[in-house]
Amino acid sequence: MPMQRWRARLAVTVSAAARWAVRTPTLIVWSGVGISLLVMAVAVALLYEGRLLVLARAADNQRNIAEVLERDLDLNFQLYEASLDAVVTLLVRPDVEAMAPALRRELIFERSGASHYIGSLVVLDADGNVVIDAQSDVPRPFNFSDRDYFTVHRNNPHAGLFVSGFIHSRLRGGAPTIVLSRRITRGDGSFGGVVSLAVDTAYFRQLFNHIEVGRDGVILLLGKDGAILMRKPYDASVIGLTLAQTGRYEALPEGRDDRRIYPMRFLGRDSLMSRRFLSSVPLTLIVVMSSEEILAPWHKRVVEFGGLFLLLNAGFVLTSILLAAQLRRRLRAERELRLLARTDGLTGLSNRRSLDKTLASEWRRTRRVGHSMAVVFIDIDWFKRYNDTHGHQAGDAALAAVAGAIGAALQRPSDAAGRYGGEEFIAVLPDTDALGAQRVAEGIRLAVDRLNLVHAASDFAHVTVSIGVACRKPRGRETVDALVKAADDALYRAKATGRNRVVMAAADDAVAPAPAAERA
């Protein structure tokens, strides 16, 4: 049972709230604005989620690009290393050493033919002179004893594969390159020279040209000394310089996380950077893509869908405003109709029907709280004569003036007045005792008297009123009609005793009302 009562109360509350919402224009407008803002919030959330997805896909794509480049570079450098190993292995064999120079040259460089973009491949003796040249039967007369890779191998028998920093190749007219080298160790363990392989940087350029990183994207390959070996888009002016020396690039973030995508400022633009450290050689691969370029399709979608959402929301809010205005006009018309339904058109006071409702409801309330209630019955003296003498239009004007005086004399919001019929009016005074009712009635009589409306057929020469007042607490099953009858009887006595006066009804007044003809 308690649950059923709770559900019933909830249903009543929801129903009342729904009726209130439907009939409240301001709430409709704010509801429209609220729904519009909610829709916009959802749209913004969806668009932001779309932005995150675009960036996530771009990051995956960037990682894939870096991985493809890294794999190709590692594979090629492994081939270069294998070519060096093959040359070193053959050179220490006595049977190869005994071959004719041309045959020996062809044999030891045979495997290197499988590798592409080799700028030069030479064998240096213990003094750094070229003794075997892959590109010439007669070794070119160059000495490389000053190169770092030669010095390292001469001083360290365990140096293994050594990768130089950025250098300009002497054998290739100063072309930019890096050199991979291996030590040649004689049978007695002494230093026998170096095999060096210079990588043609055209390989890097050709490799990068097949990769699309956008109009503002950049691919960089850095040597172990930080020098730029290759750049896409190609710029010969920065090849061989470090990032700091170019003056174009911001400092790179620290760390060696190959899988991480770094947000950063690059060339003055917000960008995403992927960095890979090659496993086979000490080179660094950097792939940079412009955030603005990545998000360009998303920005276009934001403009399109954002504009559409704004347009729809503006239309929705405008519709809410128009609907609220229409509802406001309808409510105003309904209020006016309700007012007309309970108002006397001539005097502006409550009509008889509305007056009867007021009397009945106040009587019930008075009975419930145990207070007294007063009824003031007002009648214009000799009104029939006034109409006959001054005309009906003047009579209507006099009725309206008297009604205004009655309304002005009622001071409390709870007091009410209405036209009972013809020239008769009733004022309802809730929670009022006899003395207070008499004071209000006298105030009404004086207010009408001060109007000083000419009444040629009156003994007083101006319009006056006679008033009967009845005041009591409800008793037993007594209805409000008994109170009205008592006030009516008091009005009759006021008429009978000279008019233009207030007469109070006795507590048990039961005198029958006078005929209408006698009260005119």
Summary of the structure (lengths in Angstrom):
residues: 520
radius of gyration: 55.2
end to end distance: 62.5
largest distance: 163.6
contacts: 1598
relative contact order: 0.08
helix: 50%
strand: 21%
